Every structure is written in structure tokens, then in C-alpha cells.
Amino acid sequence: GQFSSTLAEYTMMACSYFAKNIPRLIQQKSKKDWTKYDVLELRGATLGVVGYGDIGRACAKLAHVYGMRVVALRRNPKLCFGDPYCDKILPSD
């Protein structure tokens, strides 16, 4: 679809937002507090995609570049046979 890549970029930005705890970073920056804190790494994490249509596949494509594992849910998983961006495809029933 027309907005698939934009929505996929937004999805990956949201993953980074929470993995890197951006609210805490902003708060610490405003207080000039440079205390270190742990963040999550997206590489090696698993992205679950509910509805592996055009938008879901665009998200999987970006997640694949990040080095993430992709598990997708699709009504007809046979349609995704051999998809290079998805590690596992499950039926929705």
C-alpha cells in the first residue's frame, strides 16, 4: 500500500523508543544527569507481526535489517512460503 513503508518506519521507531528508554533519556538530559542506564538491543529480539499483509511485510523487512527475528500471524500462511523476511509464520486460527 501507499503508506506501508512509512508505517513500517514508525513501527521500528517505536521499537527503538521503548528499547532505548527515550523518555528517561530526555528526562536525564533536561536535568543534565549523565548517569548510565541499561538499554535493550533490538538485534536478536523478536518482532511479532499480527497480520502479515503489505504493512506487516514492510515491518518485517526493516526488522530483518535490524537483525531481529520475525514471527508473523497470517490467515493463510501458505501465501508466505519462502518469504525471506519472516522466520516463522503461524496460522491465525
Long-range contacts (C-beta under 8 A, 24 or more apart in sequence): 1-54, 1-55, 3-55, 4-54, 4-55, 4-57, 4-58, 5-58, 7-55, 7-58, 7-59, 8-55, 8-58, 8-59, 8-61, 8-62, 9-62, 11-59, 11-62, 12-59, 12-62, 12-63, 12-66, 15-42, 15-45, 15-47, 15-63, 16-42, 19-45, 42-66, 42-67, 42-68, 43-67, 43-68, 44-68, 44-69, 45-69, 46-70, 46-71, 47-71, 48-72, 48-73, 49-73, 49-86, 52-80, 52-86, 52-89, 57-83, 57-85, 57-86, 60-85, 60-86, 61-85
